[in-house]
Amino acid sequence: MQVIYASRKGNTKKVAEFIARGLGVSPQAVGPETKIDHADILFVGGALYAGKIDAKLRAFLESLKAEQVGKVVVFSTSAGGKTILSEVKSILGPKNIPVADESFSCKGSFLFINMDRPNEEDLKHAEDFAKRVIQLR
C-alpha cells in the first residue's frame, strides 16, 4: 500500500498523513521522482484547483500502468465540497486501472472559508476510512 498526494495549501497533506497512519506507511508528496513498483492499493489524494486536479498529480496518474496498481482509492479536500474522484476515474479508467467508488472527502480551508478544516474529527475519519478500506480488501 502507498499514499501519494498533491497539496498546495497543506490541507490534503494533513489528510494524507492520517490516511498513511491508518495504513502504517509513510505518505509521499507527488513529484517528478514519484515512482510505483507495485501497490495492491494506492491511495491518491488531492484537491481541485480552478476545477482541475494539480498538474503534478495528473502527470503521475497519466504515467501509471495497470500492472503497477491493483486498485486506486481516492481522498480529497475541498472548500466547496467537490472531489477529485471523477477526474481520477476519467484518467485511469481508459488504462483499465480500477478506482474504488468509495472515497474520502472533507472540507479544507481556503482564504476565509472553512478556516478550521480539516479538523481533528476530519483527520480521525480519514484514518478510520483507511483502516476500513484495508479490512475490506
C-alpha positions as CSV (number, residue, x, y, z in Angstrom):
1,M,0.0,0.0,0.0
2,Q,1.1,3.5,-0.8
3,V,-0.2,7.0,-0.2
4,I,0.5,9.6,-2.8
5,Y,-0.8,13.2,-2.6
6,A,-0.6,16.7,-4.0
7,S,-1.2,19.6,-1.6
8,R,-0.8,23.3,-2.3
9,K,-2.1,24.7,1.0
10,G,-1.4,21.8,3.3
11,N,-5.0,20.5,3.7
12,T,-4.6,17.4,1.7
13,K,-1.1,16.8,3.2
14,K,-2.8,16.6,6.7
15,V,-5.3,14.1,5.5
16,A,-2.6,12.1,3.7
17,E,-0.7,11.8,7.0
18,F,-3.7,10.4,8.8
19,I,-4.6,8.0,5.9
20,A,-1.0,6.8,6.0
21,R,-1.0,6.4,9.8
22,G,-4.1,4.2,9.4
23,L,-2.2,2.0,7.0
24,G,1.1,2.0,8.8
25,V,3.0,3.6,5.9
26,S,4.5,7.0,5.1
27,P,2.8,9.4,2.7
28,Q,4.7,10.7,-0.3
29,A,4.1,14.1,-2.0
30,V,3.8,13.6,-5.7
31,G,6.7,14.9,-7.8
32,P,8.8,14.0,-10.8
33,E,10.6,11.4,-8.7
34,T,7.5,9.6,-7.6
35,K,7.6,6.0,-8.7
36,I,5.4,3.0,-8.0
37,D,6.8,-0.5,-8.4
38,H,3.6,-2.2,-7.4
39,A,0.9,-1.3,-4.9
40,D,-2.1,-3.6,-4.2
41,I,-3.9,-0.4,-3.1
42,L,-2.8,3.0,-4.0
43,F,-4.3,5.9,-2.0
44,V,-4.3,9.1,-4.1
45,G,-5.1,12.5,-2.7
46,G,-5.6,16.0,-4.0
47,A,-7.9,18.9,-4.4
48,L,-9.5,20.7,-7.3
49,Y,-7.9,24.0,-8.3
50,A,-10.0,26.0,-10.8
51,G,-11.9,22.8,-11.4
52,K,-8.9,20.6,-12.2
53,I,-6.5,18.4,-10.2
54,D,-2.9,19.5,-9.7
55,A,-0.8,19.2,-12.8
56,K,1.9,17.1,-11.0
57,L,-0.8,14.7,-9.7
58,R,-2.3,14.5,-13.2
59,A,1.1,13.7,-14.8
60,F,1.7,11.0,-12.2
61,L,-1.7,9.4,-12.8
62,E,-1.2,9.6,-16.6
63,S,2.2,7.7,-16.1
64,L,0.6,4.8,-14.2
65,K,0.3,1.4,-15.9
66,A,-2.2,-1.2,-15.0
67,E,0.4,-3.7,-13.8
68,Q,1.7,-1.2,-11.2
69,V,-1.6,-0.9,-9.3
70,G,-4.3,-3.3,-8.0
71,K,-6.8,-0.6,-7.1
72,V,-6.8,3.2,-6.5
73,V,-8.6,4.7,-3.6
74,V,-9.2,8.5,-3.7
75,F,-9.2,11.1,-0.9
76,S,-9.6,14.8,-1.3
77,T,-10.2,18.1,0.5
78,S,-12.3,21.0,-0.8
79,A,-13.5,24.3,0.3
80,G,-16.6,23.8,-1.9
81,G,-17.4,20.2,-1.5
82,K,-16.3,18.8,-4.9
83,T,-13.9,15.8,-5.0
84,I,-11.3,14.6,-7.4
85,L,-12.9,11.2,-7.8
86,S,-14.5,11.7,-11.3
87,E,-11.3,13.2,-12.7
88,V,-9.2,10.4,-11.4
89,K,-11.6,7.9,-12.9
90,S,-11.5,9.7,-16.2
91,I,-7.7,9.4,-16.3
92,L,-7.3,5.8,-15.0
93,G,-10.5,4.2,-16.5
94,P,-9.1,4.0,-20.1
95,K,-5.9,2.4,-18.6
96,N,-8.0,-0.3,-17.0
97,I,-6.9,0.7,-13.5
98,P,-9.7,0.1,-11.1
99,V,-10.7,3.1,-8.9
100,A,-12.9,2.4,-5.9
101,D,-16.3,4.1,-5.9
102,E,-15.9,4.8,-2.2
103,S,-13.7,7.7,-1.5
104,F,-12.9,10.0,1.4
105,S,-13.5,13.8,1.3
106,C,-13.6,16.5,3.8
107,K,-13.6,20.3,3.9
108,G,-10.4,22.2,3.5
109,S,-9.6,25.8,4.4
110,F,-9.3,28.3,1.6
111,L,-8.9,32.0,2.3
112,F,-11.6,32.7,4.9
113,I,-13.7,29.6,4.1
114,N,-13.5,26.6,6.5
115,M,-10.7,28.1,8.4
116,D,-10.6,25.3,11.0
117,R,-10.6,22.5,8.5
118,P,-9.6,19.8,8.2
119,N,-10.1,19.5,11.9
120,E,-9.3,16.7,14.4
121,E,-12.6,14.9,13.7
122,D,-12.0,15.0,9.9
123,L,-8.5,13.6,10.4
124,K,-9.8,10.8,12.6
125,H,-12.4,10.0,10.0
126,A,-9.6,9.8,7.4
127,E,-7.6,7.4,9.5
128,D,-10.7,5.2,10.1
129,F,-11.5,5.3,6.4
130,A,-8.1,3.9,5.5
131,K,-8.4,1.2,8.1
132,R,-11.8,0.2,6.8
133,V,-10.6,0.0,3.2
134,I,-7.8,-2.4,4.0
135,Q,-10.1,-4.6,6.2
136,L,-12.5,-4.9,3.2
137,R,-9.9,-5.8,0.6
